[in-house]
Amino acid sequence: MIAKDRTGSGKTLGFLLPTMDRLRLAGELDNTKRGRFPKVLVLLPTRELAIQVFKEFEAMKNKANEYEAVAVYGGTEIYD
């Protein structure tokens, strides 16, 4: 999915809501199992956007341990 619009228009939420709904309906958000595999991978072009999307995933939790979200990003300049 590719979406382009101005900041604050709800692009992140528009992607996140149907994704979380599908995972919840399928019962795929059991955070108690060992050896669980990732369910969603979101690739983003900047660290700032990765942090923003991570915070949205955290805000969507129904309970504190429903699932685990992780933001992974680099710390070097893109030109290096």
PyMOL Python script that loads the backbone (N, CA, C, O; Angstrom):
from pymol import cmd

cmd.read_pdbstr("""\
ATOM      1  N   MET A   1       0.845  -1.164   0.000  1.00  0.00           N
ATOM      2  CA  MET A   1       0.000   0.000   0.000  1.00  0.00           C
ATOM      3  C   MET A   1       0.893   1.230   0.000  1.00  0.00           C
ATOM      4  O   MET A   1       1.854   1.295   0.767  1.00  0.00           O
ATOM      5  N   ILE A   2       0.596   2.187  -0.834  1.00  0.00           N
ATOM      6  CA  ILE A   2       1.311   3.457  -0.865  1.00  0.00           C
ATOM      7  C   ILE A   2       0.287   4.567  -0.682  1.00  0.00           C
ATOM      8  O   ILE A   2      -0.708   4.640  -1.405  1.00  0.00           O
ATOM      9  N   ALA A   3       0.543   5.423   0.287  1.00  0.00           N
ATOM     10  CA  ALA A   3      -0.375   6.533   0.558  1.00  0.00           C
ATOM     11  C   ALA A   3       0.408   7.825   0.628  1.00  0.00           C
ATOM     12  O   ALA A   3       1.498   7.867   1.196  1.00  0.00           O
ATOM     13  N   LYS A   4      -0.146   8.883   0.050  1.00  0.00           N
ATOM     14  CA  LYS A   4       0.517  10.181   0.064  1.00  0.00           C
ATOM     15  C   LYS A   4      -0.534  11.243   0.361  1.00  0.00           C
ATOM     16  O   LYS A   4      -1.541  11.348  -0.338  1.00  0.00           O
ATOM     17  N   ASP A   5      -0.290  12.021   1.396  1.00  0.00           N
ATOM     18  CA  ASP A   5      -1.181  13.108   1.781  1.00  0.00           C
ATOM     19  C   ASP A   5      -0.425  13.987   2.767  1.00  0.00           C
ATOM     20  O   ASP A   5       0.691  13.655   3.169  1.00  0.00           O
ATOM     21  N   ARG A   6      -1.021  15.094   3.153  1.00  0.00           N
ATOM     22  CA  ARG A   6      -0.331  16.025   4.056  1.00  0.00           C
ATOM     23  C   ARG A   6      -0.236  15.429   5.460  1.00  0.00           C
ATOM     24  O   ARG A   6      -0.960  14.492   5.797  1.00  0.00           O
ATOM     25  N   THR A   7       0.652  15.975   6.259  1.00  0.00           N
ATOM     26  CA  THR A   7       0.855  15.546   7.638  1.00  0.00           C
ATOM     27  C   THR A   7      -0.417  15.738   8.452  1.00  0.00           C
ATOM     28  O   THR A   7      -1.102  16.754   8.335  1.00  0.00           O
ATOM     29  N   GLY A   8      -0.719  14.734   9.283  1.00  0.00           N
ATOM     30  CA  GLY A   8      -1.881  14.825  10.158  1.00  0.00           C
ATOM     31  C   GLY A   8      -3.192  14.419   9.519  1.00  0.00           C
ATOM     32  O   GLY A   8      -4.254  14.638  10.101  1.00  0.00           O
ATOM     33  N   SER A   9      -3.143  13.832   8.336  1.00  0.00           N
ATOM     34  CA  SER A   9      -4.378  13.482   7.632  1.00  0.00           C
ATOM     35  C   SER A   9      -4.916  12.099   8.010  1.00  0.00           C
ATOM     36  O   SER A   9      -6.033  11.753   7.624  1.00  0.00           O
ATOM     37  N   GLY A  10      -4.145  11.305   8.754  1.00  0.00           N
ATOM     38  CA  GLY A  10      -4.619  10.002   9.199  1.00  0.00           C
ATOM     39  C   GLY A  10      -4.108   8.823   8.397  1.00  0.00           C
ATOM     40  O   GLY A  10      -4.702   7.747   8.458  1.00  0.00           O
ATOM     41  N   LYS A  11      -3.031   8.984   7.650  1.00  0.00           N
ATOM     42  CA  LYS A  11      -2.491   7.879   6.850  1.00  0.00           C
ATOM     43  C   LYS A  11      -2.080   6.696   7.726  1.00  0.00           C
ATOM     44  O   LYS A  11      -2.396   5.548   7.413  1.00  0.00           O
ATOM     45  N   THR A  12      -1.388   6.974   8.806  1.00  0.00           N
ATOM     46  CA  THR A  12      -0.925   5.903   9.691  1.00  0.00           C
ATOM     47  C   THR A  12      -2.104   5.154  10.281  1.00  0.00           C
ATOM     48  O   THR A  12      -2.117   3.923  10.281  1.00  0.00           O
ATOM     49  N   LEU A  13      -3.072   5.860  10.773  1.00  0.00           N
ATOM     50  CA  LEU A  13      -4.247   5.235  11.361  1.00  0.00           C
ATOM     51  C   LEU A  13      -5.042   4.461  10.310  1.00  0.00           C
ATOM     52  O   LEU A  13      -5.603   3.408  10.615  1.00  0.00           O
ATOM     53  N   GLY A  14      -5.096   4.964   9.090  1.00  0.00           N
ATOM     54  CA  GLY A  14      -5.789   4.281   8.002  1.00  0.00           C
ATOM     55  C   GLY A  14      -5.166   2.938   7.664  1.00  0.00           C
ATOM     56  O   GLY A  14      -5.869   2.027   7.227  1.00  0.00           O
ATOM     57  N   PHE A  15      -3.882   2.797   7.854  1.00  0.00           N
ATOM     58  CA  PHE A  15      -3.194   1.533   7.652  1.00  0.00           C
ATOM     59  C   PHE A  15      -3.314   0.651   8.889  1.00  0.00           C
ATOM     60  O   PHE A  15      -3.536  -0.555   8.785  1.00  0.00           O
ATOM     61  N   LEU A  16      -3.167   1.256  10.045  1.00  0.00           N
ATOM     62  CA  LEU A  16      -3.098   0.515  11.295  1.00  0.00           C
ATOM     63  C   LEU A  16      -4.423  -0.117  11.711  1.00  0.00           C
ATOM     64  O   LEU A  16      -4.430  -1.260  12.168  1.00  0.00           O
ATOM     65  N   LEU A  17      -5.527   0.581  11.569  1.00  0.00           N
ATOM     66  CA  LEU A  17      -6.823   0.063  12.026  1.00  0.00           C
ATOM     67  C   LEU A  17      -7.218  -1.257  11.357  1.00  0.00           C
ATOM     68  O   LEU A  17      -7.534  -2.209  12.070  1.00  0.00           O
ATOM     69  N   PRO A  18      -7.216  -1.360  10.020  1.00  0.00           N
ATOM     70  CA  PRO A  18      -7.590  -2.644   9.420  1.00  0.00           C
ATOM     71  C   PRO A  18      -6.584  -3.755   9.726  1.00  0.00           C
ATOM     72  O   PRO A  18      -6.965  -4.921   9.833  1.00  0.00           O
ATOM     73  N   THR A  19      -5.324  -3.407   9.867  1.00  0.00           N
ATOM     74  CA  THR A  19      -4.300  -4.401  10.198  1.00  0.00           C
ATOM     75  C   THR A  19      -4.560  -4.991  11.576  1.00  0.00           C
ATOM     76  O   THR A  19      -4.559  -6.211  11.743  1.00  0.00           O
ATOM     77  N   MET A  20      -4.781  -4.129  12.561  1.00  0.00           N
ATOM     78  CA  MET A  20      -5.022  -4.596  13.921  1.00  0.00           C
ATOM     79  C   MET A  20      -6.347  -5.348  14.009  1.00  0.00           C
ATOM     80  O   MET A  20      -6.449  -6.333  14.740  1.00  0.00           O
ATOM     81  N   ASP A  21      -7.347  -4.904  13.283  1.00  0.00           N
ATOM     82  CA  ASP A  21      -8.640  -5.574  13.289  1.00  0.00           C
ATOM     83  C   ASP A  21      -8.511  -7.002  12.786  1.00  0.00           C
ATOM     84  O   ASP A  21      -9.068  -7.919  13.389  1.00  0.00           O
ATOM     85  N   ARG A  22      -7.794  -7.207  11.703  1.00  0.00           N
ATOM     86  CA  ARG A  22      -7.597  -8.557  11.155  1.00  0.00           C
ATOM     87  C   ARG A  22      -6.848  -9.454  12.131  1.00  0.00           C
ATOM     88  O   ARG A  22      -7.217 -10.613  12.322  1.00  0.00           O
ATOM     89  N   LEU A  23      -5.802  -8.923  12.749  1.00  0.00           N
ATOM     90  CA  LEU A  23      -5.025  -9.719  13.688  1.00  0.00           C
ATOM     91  C   LEU A  23      -5.859 -10.091  14.913  1.00  0.00           C
ATOM     92  O   LEU A  23      -5.775 -11.217  15.403  1.00  0.00           O
ATOM     93  N   ARG A  24      -6.650  -9.167  15.401  1.00  0.00           N
ATOM     94  CA  ARG A  24      -7.495  -9.443  16.569  1.00  0.00           C
ATOM     95  C   ARG A  24      -8.565 -10.478  16.232  1.00  0.00           C
ATOM     96  O   ARG A  24      -8.795 -11.403  17.011  1.00  0.00           O
ATOM     97  N   LEU A  25      -9.214 -10.334  15.096  1.00  0.00           N
ATOM     98  CA  LEU A  25     -10.252 -11.286  14.708  1.00  0.00           C
ATOM     99  C   LEU A  25      -9.692 -12.693  14.493  1.00  0.00           C
ATOM    100  O   LEU A  25     -10.368 -13.683  14.774  1.00  0.00           O
ATOM    101  N   ALA A  26      -8.476 -12.777  14.002  1.00  0.00           N
ATOM    102  CA  ALA A  26      -7.841 -14.077  13.751  1.00  0.00           C
ATOM    103  C   ALA A  26      -7.218 -14.664  15.011  1.00  0.00           C
ATOM    104  O   ALA A  26      -6.736 -15.797  14.983  1.00  0.00           O
ATOM    105  N   GLY A  27      -7.217 -13.920  16.118  1.00  0.00           N
ATOM    106  CA  GLY A  27      -6.612 -14.398  17.361  1.00  0.00           C
ATOM    107  C   GLY A  27      -5.106 -14.491  17.296  1.00  0.00           C
ATOM    108  O   GLY A  27      -4.501 -15.336  17.954  1.00  0.00           O
ATOM    109  N   GLU A  28      -4.497 -13.624  16.503  1.00  0.00           N
ATOM    110  CA  GLU A  28      -3.051 -13.670  16.278  1.00  0.00           C
ATOM    111  C   GLU A  28      -2.241 -12.800  17.239  1.00  0.00           C
ATOM    112  O   GLU A  28      -1.034 -12.648  17.050  1.00  0.00           O
ATOM    113  N   LEU A  29      -2.862 -12.236  18.246  1.00  0.00           N
ATOM    114  CA  LEU A  29      -2.140 -11.307  19.123  1.00  0.00           C
ATOM    115  C   LEU A  29      -1.872 -11.888  20.507  1.00  0.00           C
ATOM    116  O   LEU A  29      -1.851 -11.146  21.489  1.00  0.00           O
ATOM    117  N   ASP A  30      -1.669 -13.185  20.603  1.00  0.00           N
ATOM    118  CA  ASP A  30      -1.352 -13.818  21.882  1.00  0.00           C
ATOM    119  C   ASP A  30       0.110 -13.558  22.215  1.00  0.00           C
ATOM    120  O   ASP A  30       1.006 -14.105  21.570  1.00  0.00           O
ATOM    121  N   ASN A  31       0.349 -12.731  23.212  1.00  0.00           N
ATOM    122  CA  ASN A  31       1.708 -12.337  23.573  1.00  0.00           C
ATOM    123  C   ASN A  31       2.302 -13.271  24.622  1.00  0.00           C
ATOM    124  O   ASN A  31       3.383 -12.991  25.139  1.00  0.00           O
ATOM    125  N   THR A  32       1.633 -14.363  24.949  1.00  0.00           N
ATOM    126  CA  THR A  32       2.122 -15.265  25.992  1.00  0.00           C
ATOM    127  C   THR A  32       2.883 -16.457  25.423  1.00  0.00           C
ATOM    128  O   THR A  32       3.590 -17.141  26.163  1.00  0.00           O
ATOM    129  N   LYS A  33       2.755 -16.716  24.137  1.00  0.00           N
ATOM    130  CA  LYS A  33       3.436 -17.858  23.533  1.00  0.00           C
ATOM    131  C   LYS A  33       4.923 -17.574  23.373  1.00  0.00           C
ATOM    132  O   LYS A  33       5.334 -16.448  23.090  1.00  0.00           O
ATOM    133  N   ARG A  34       5.712 -18.616  23.559  1.00  0.00           N
ATOM    134  CA  ARG A  34       7.160 -18.497  23.316  1.00  0.00           C
ATOM    135  C   ARG A  34       7.439 -18.791  21.853  1.00  0.00           C
ATOM    136  O   ARG A  34       6.715 -19.558  21.220  1.00  0.00           O
ATOM    137  N   GLY A  35       8.484 -18.184  21.316  1.00  0.00           N
ATOM    138  CA  GLY A  35       8.889 -18.453  19.945  1.00  0.00           C
ATOM    139  C   GLY A  35       7.924 -17.933  18.906  1.00  0.00           C
ATOM    140  O   GLY A  35       7.820 -18.503  17.820  1.00  0.00           O
ATOM    141  N   ARG A  36       7.216 -16.863  19.216  1.00  0.00           N
ATOM    142  CA  ARG A  36       6.243 -16.324  18.263  1.00  0.00           C
ATOM    143  C   ARG A  36       6.963 -15.558  17.146  1.00  0.00           C
ATOM    144  O   ARG A  36       8.058 -15.029  17.340  1.00  0.00           O
ATOM    145  N   PHE A  37       6.331 -15.516  15.997  1.00  0.00           N
ATOM    146  CA  PHE A  37       6.896 -14.861  14.830  1.00  0.00           C
ATOM    147  C   PHE A  37       6.288 -13.473  14.658  1.00  0.00           C
ATOM    148  O   PHE A  37       5.183 -13.219  15.138  1.00  0.00           O
ATOM    149  N   PRO A  38       6.994 -12.577  13.981  1.00  0.00           N
ATOM    150  CA  PRO A  38       6.416 -11.245  13.704  1.00  0.00           C
ATOM    151  C   PRO A  38       5.140 -11.376  12.877  1.00  0.00           C
ATOM    152  O   PRO A  38       5.041 -12.252  12.018  1.00  0.00           O
ATOM    153  N   LYS A  39       4.182 -10.522  13.131  1.00  0.00           N
ATOM    154  CA  LYS A  39       2.909 -10.530  12.413  1.00  0.00           C
ATOM    155  C   LYS A  39       2.814  -9.397  11.408  1.00  0.00           C
ATOM    156  O   LYS A  39       2.127  -9.524  10.394  1.00  0.00           O
ATOM    157  N   VAL A  40       3.501  -8.280  11.678  1.00  0.00           N
ATOM    158  CA  VAL A  40       3.437  -7.104  10.808  1.00  0.00           C
ATOM    159  C   VAL A  40       4.839  -6.520  10.692  1.00  0.00           C
ATOM    160  O   VAL A  40       5.560  -6.415  11.684  1.00  0.00           O
ATOM    161  N   LEU A  41       5.215  -6.146   9.491  1.00  0.00           N
ATOM    162  CA  LEU A  41       6.480  -5.451   9.256  1.00  0.00           C
ATOM    163  C   LEU A  41       6.162  -4.175   8.496  1.00  0.00           C
ATOM    164  O   LEU A  41       5.580  -4.217   7.411  1.00  0.00           O
ATOM    165  N   VAL A  42       6.543  -3.050   9.063  1.00  0.00           N
ATOM    166  CA  VAL A  42       6.312  -1.750   8.430  1.00  0.00           C
ATOM    167  C   VAL A  42       7.672  -1.151   8.114  1.00  0.00           C
ATOM    168  O   VAL A  42       8.473  -0.924   9.021  1.00  0.00           O
ATOM    169  N   LEU A  43       7.943  -0.896   6.849  1.00  0.00           N
ATOM    170  CA  LEU A  43       9.202  -0.288   6.426  1.00  0.00           C
ATOM    171  C   LEU A  43       8.967   1.189   6.165  1.00  0.00           C
ATOM    172  O   LEU A  43       8.035   1.570   5.455  1.00  0.00           O
ATOM    173  N   LEU A  44       9.829   2.017   6.750  1.00  0.00           N
ATOM    174  CA  LEU A  44       9.660   3.466   6.645  1.00  0.00           C
ATOM    175  C   LEU A  44      10.984   4.122   6.288  1.00  0.00           C
ATOM    176  O   LEU A  44      12.044   3.587   6.611  1.00  0.00           O
ATOM    177  N   PRO A  45      10.939   5.274   5.626  1.00  0.00           N
ATOM    178  CA  PRO A  45      12.172   5.891   5.138  1.00  0.00           C
ATOM    179  C   PRO A  45      12.968   6.683   6.175  1.00  0.00           C
ATOM    180  O   PRO A  45      14.143   6.964   5.941  1.00  0.00           O
ATOM    181  N   THR A  46      12.374   7.051   7.306  1.00  0.00           N
ATOM    182  CA  THR A  46      13.107   7.865   8.280  1.00  0.00           C
ATOM    183  C   THR A  46      12.910   7.354   9.703  1.00  0.00           C
ATOM    184  O   THR A  46      11.916   6.699  10.018  1.00  0.00           O
ATOM    185  N   ARG A  47      13.878   7.668  10.545  1.00  0.00           N
ATOM    186  CA  ARG A  47      13.810   7.302  11.955  1.00  0.00           C
ATOM    187  C   ARG A  47      12.624   7.974  12.637  1.00  0.00           C
ATOM    188  O   ARG A  47      11.929   7.351  13.440  1.00  0.00           O
ATOM    189  N   GLU A  48      12.396   9.230  12.321  1.00  0.00           N
ATOM    190  CA  GLU A  48      11.301   9.978  12.932  1.00  0.00           C
ATOM    191  C   GLU A  48       9.948   9.347  12.613  1.00  0.00           C
ATOM    192  O   GLU A  48       9.084   9.246  13.484  1.00  0.00           O
ATOM    193  N   LEU A  49       9.771   8.929  11.378  1.00  0.00           N
ATOM    194  CA  LEU A  49       8.524   8.278  10.980  1.00  0.00           C
ATOM    195  C   LEU A  49       8.397   6.909  11.646  1.00  0.00           C
ATOM    196  O   LEU A  49       7.298   6.511  12.032  1.00  0.00           O
ATOM    197  N   ALA A  50       9.504   6.188  11.783  1.00  0.00           N
ATOM    198  CA  ALA A  50       9.479   4.893  12.470  1.00  0.00           C
ATOM    199  C   ALA A  50       9.032   5.063  13.917  1.00  0.00           C
ATOM    200  O   ALA A  50       8.241   4.264  14.419  1.00  0.00           O
ATOM    201  N   ILE A  51       9.523   6.082  14.582  1.00  0.00           N
ATOM    202  CA  ILE A  51       9.132   6.341  15.973  1.00  0.00           C
ATOM    203  C   ILE A  51       7.662   6.724  16.039  1.00  0.00           C
ATOM    204  O   ILE A  51       6.952   6.283  16.942  1.00  0.00           O
ATOM    205  N   GLN A  52       7.195   7.532  15.102  1.00  0.00           N
ATOM    206  CA  GLN A  52       5.790   7.943  15.069  1.00  0.00           C
ATOM    207  C   GLN A  52       4.865   6.729  14.902  1.00  0.00           C
ATOM    208  O   GLN A  52       3.874   6.605  15.621  1.00  0.00           O
ATOM    209  N   VAL A  53       5.179   5.850  13.972  1.00  0.00           N
ATOM    210  CA  VAL A  53       4.348   4.673  13.721  1.00  0.00           C
ATOM    211  C   VAL A  53       4.408   3.722  14.914  1.00  0.00           C
ATOM    212  O   VAL A  53       3.394   3.129  15.281  1.00  0.00           O
ATOM    213  N   PHE A  54       5.572   3.572  15.516  1.00  0.00           N
ATOM    214  CA  PHE A  54       5.707   2.750  16.721  1.00  0.00           C
ATOM    215  C   PHE A  54       4.787   3.259  17.826  1.00  0.00           C
ATOM    216  O   PHE A  54       4.114   2.466  18.484  1.00  0.00           O
ATOM    217  N   LYS A  55       4.752   4.557  18.034  1.00  0.00           N
ATOM    218  CA  LYS A  55       3.888   5.143  19.064  1.00  0.00           C
ATOM    219  C   LYS A  55       2.412   4.892  18.763  1.00  0.00           C
ATOM    220  O   LYS A  55       1.622   4.679  19.683  1.00  0.00           O
ATOM    221  N   GLU A  56       2.033   4.914  17.483  1.00  0.00           N
ATOM    222  CA  GLU A  56       0.653   4.621  17.105  1.00  0.00           C
ATOM    223  C   GLU A  56       0.305   3.163  17.397  1.00  0.00           C
ATOM    224  O   GLU A  56      -0.789   2.872  17.881  1.00  0.00           O
ATOM    225  N   PHE A  57       1.234   2.239  17.104  1.00  0.00           N
ATOM    226  CA  PHE A  57       0.999   0.836  17.429  1.00  0.00           C
ATOM    227  C   PHE A  57       0.826   0.658  18.934  1.00  0.00           C
ATOM    228  O   PHE A  57      -0.046  -0.091  19.374  1.00  0.00           O
ATOM    229  N   GLU A  58       1.642   1.335  19.714  1.00  0.00           N
ATOM    230  CA  GLU A  58       1.536   1.249  21.168  1.00  0.00           C
ATOM    231  C   GLU A  58       0.194   1.801  21.655  1.00  0.00           C
ATOM    232  O   GLU A  58      -0.407   1.242  22.573  1.00  0.00           O
ATOM    233  N   ALA A  59      -0.271   2.876  21.056  1.00  0.00           N
ATOM    234  CA  ALA A  59      -1.532   3.499  21.470  1.00  0.00           C
ATOM    235  C   ALA A  59      -2.747   2.634  21.125  1.00  0.00           C
ATOM    236  O   ALA A  59      -3.808   2.799  21.728  1.00  0.00           O
ATOM    237  N   MET A  60      -2.611   1.723  20.174  1.00  0.00           N
ATOM    238  CA  MET A  60      -3.726   0.889  19.734  1.00  0.00           C
ATOM    239  C   MET A  60      -3.956  -0.338  20.603  1.00  0.00           C
ATOM    240  O   MET A  60      -4.912  -1.078  20.370  1.00  0.00           O
ATOM    241  N   LYS A  61      -3.112  -0.573  21.593  1.00  0.00           N
ATOM    242  CA  LYS A  61      -3.258  -1.754  22.444  1.00  0.00           C
ATOM    243  C   LYS A  61      -4.540  -1.679  23.265  1.00  0.00           C
ATOM    244  O   LYS A  61      -4.861  -0.636  23.834  1.00  0.00           O
ATOM    245  N   ASN A  62      -5.277  -2.805  23.324  1.00  0.00           N
ATOM    246  CA  ASN A  62      -6.453  -2.903  24.187  1.00  0.00           C
ATOM    247  C   ASN A  62      -6.052  -3.124  25.637  1.00  0.00           C
ATOM    248  O   ASN A  62      -6.743  -2.684  26.556  1.00  0.00           O
ATOM    249  N   LYS A  63      -4.928  -3.809  25.835  1.00  0.00           N
ATOM    250  CA  LYS A  63      -4.366  -4.028  27.168  1.00  0.00           C
ATOM    251  C   LYS A  63      -2.853  -3.978  27.046  1.00  0.00           C
ATOM    252  O   LYS A  63      -2.313  -4.172  25.957  1.00  0.00           O
ATOM    253  N   ALA A  64      -2.176  -3.726  28.131  1.00  0.00           N
ATOM    254  CA  ALA A  64      -0.734  -3.470  28.109  1.00  0.00           C
ATOM    255  C   ALA A  64       0.086  -4.588  27.473  1.00  0.00           C
ATOM    256  O   ALA A  64       1.081  -4.311  26.804  1.00  0.00           O
ATOM    257  N   ASN A  65      -0.311  -5.844  27.669  1.00  0.00           N
ATOM    258  CA  ASN A  65       0.483  -6.958  27.134  1.00  0.00           C
ATOM    259  C   ASN A  65      -0.184  -7.658  25.955  1.00  0.00           C
ATOM    260  O   ASN A  65       0.080  -8.835  25.707  1.00  0.00           O
ATOM    261  N   GLU A  66      -1.040  -6.956  25.229  1.00  0.00           N
ATOM    262  CA  GLU A  66      -1.734  -7.568  24.089  1.00  0.00           C
ATOM    263  C   GLU A  66      -0.751  -8.010  23.000  1.00  0.00           C
ATOM    264  O   GLU A  66      -0.893  -9.098  22.443  1.00  0.00           O
ATOM    265  N   TYR A  67       0.218  -7.192  22.703  1.00  0.00           N
ATOM    266  CA  TYR A  67       1.257  -7.515  21.725  1.00  0.00           C
ATOM    267  C   TYR A  67       2.477  -6.662  22.023  1.00  0.00           C
ATOM    268  O   TYR A  67       2.421  -5.741  22.838  1.00  0.00           O
ATOM    269  N   GLU A  68       3.566  -6.972  21.362  1.00  0.00           N
ATOM    270  CA  GLU A  68       4.806  -6.222  21.548  1.00  0.00           C
ATOM    271  C   GLU A  68       5.167  -5.542  20.231  1.00  0.00           C
ATOM    272  O   GLU A  68       5.279  -6.199  19.196  1.00  0.00           O
ATOM    273  N   ALA A  69       5.344  -4.250  20.275  1.00  0.00           N
ATOM    274  CA  ALA A  69       5.785  -3.495  19.098  1.00  0.00           C
ATOM    275  C   ALA A  69       7.244  -3.096  19.298  1.00  0.00           C
ATOM    276  O   ALA A  69       7.656  -2.772  20.412  1.00  0.00           O
ATOM    277  N   VAL A  70       8.016  -3.121  18.227  1.00  0.00           N
ATOM    278  CA  VAL A  70       9.438  -2.786  18.294  1.00  0.00           C
ATOM    279  C   VAL A  70       9.772  -1.886  17.113  1.00  0.00           C
ATOM    280  O   VAL A  70       9.374  -2.162  15.982  1.00  0.00           O
ATOM    281  N   ALA A  71      10.499  -0.815  17.378  1.00  0.00           N
ATOM    282  CA  ALA A  71      10.989   0.057  16.306  1.00  0.00           C
ATOM    283  C   ALA A  71      12.487  -0.184  16.154  1.00  0.00           C
ATOM    284  O   ALA A  71      13.240  -0.066  17.120  1.00  0.00           O
ATOM    285  N   VAL A  72      12.911  -0.517  14.955  1.00  0.00           N
ATOM    286  CA  VAL A  72      14.327  -0.758  14.668  1.00  0.00           C
ATOM    287  C   VAL A  72      14.750   0.226  13.590  1.00  0.00           C
ATOM    288  O   VAL A  72      14.161   0.270  12.510  1.00  0.00           O
ATOM    289  N   TYR A  73      15.772   1.013  13.888  1.00  0.00           N
ATOM    290  CA  TYR A  73      16.241   2.007  12.926  1.00  0.00           C
ATOM    291  C   TYR A  73      17.713   2.289  13.163  1.00  0.00           C
ATOM    292  O   TYR A  73      18.243   2.033  14.244  1.00  0.00           O
ATOM    293  N   GLY A  74      18.361   2.818  12.141  1.00  0.00           N
ATOM    294  CA  GLY A  74      19.782   3.131  12.220  1.00  0.00           C
ATOM    295  C   GLY A  74      20.019   4.536  12.735  1.00  0.00           C
ATOM    296  O   GLY A  74      19.081   5.322  12.871  1.00  0.00           O
ATOM    297  N   GLY A  75      21.272   4.850  13.020  1.00  0.00           N
ATOM    298  CA  GLY A  75      21.583   6.158  13.568  1.00  0.00           C
ATOM    299  C   GLY A  75      22.598   6.933  12.743  1.00  0.00           C
ATOM    300  O   GLY A  75      23.103   7.961  13.195  1.00  0.00           O
ATOM    301  N   THR A  76      22.904   6.459  11.547  1.00  0.00           N
ATOM    302  CA  THR A  76      23.891   7.150  10.725  1.00  0.00           C
ATOM    303  C   THR A  76      23.221   7.930   9.612  1.00  0.00           C
ATOM    304  O   THR A  76      22.080   7.657   9.239  1.00  0.00           O
ATOM    305  N   GLU A  77      23.934   8.890   9.096  1.00  0.00           N
ATOM    306  CA  GLU A  77      23.436   9.691   7.982  1.00  0.00           C
ATOM    307  C   GLU A  77      23.256   8.801   6.751  1.00  0.00           C
ATOM    308  O   GLU A  77      24.033   7.872   6.528  1.00  0.00           O
ATOM    309  N   ILE A  78      22.241   9.089   5.967  1.00  0.00           N
ATOM    310  CA  ILE A  78      21.975   8.290   4.765  1.00  0.00           C
ATOM    311  C   ILE A  78      23.124   8.427   3.752  1.00  0.00           C
ATOM    312  O   ILE A  78      23.367   7.508   2.970  1.00  0.00           O
ATOM    313  N   TYR A  79      23.821   9.551   3.763  1.00  0.00           N
ATOM    314  CA  TYR A  79      24.895   9.786   2.806  1.00  0.00           C
ATOM    315  C   TYR A  79      26.154   8.987   3.148  1.00  0.00           C
ATOM    316  O   TYR A  79      26.983   8.726   2.276  1.00  0.00           O
ATOM    317  N   ASP A  80      26.293   8.604   4.403  1.00  0.00           N
ATOM    318  CA  ASP A  80      27.467   7.799   4.808  1.00  0.00           C
ATOM    319  C   ASP A  80      27.318   6.372   4.306  1.00  0.00           C
ATOM    320  O   ASP A  80      28.195   5.540   4.541  1.00  0.00           O
TER     321      ASP A  80
END
""", "prot")
cmd.dss("prot")
cmd.show_as("cartoon", "prot")
cmd.util.cbc("prot")
cmd.orient("prot")
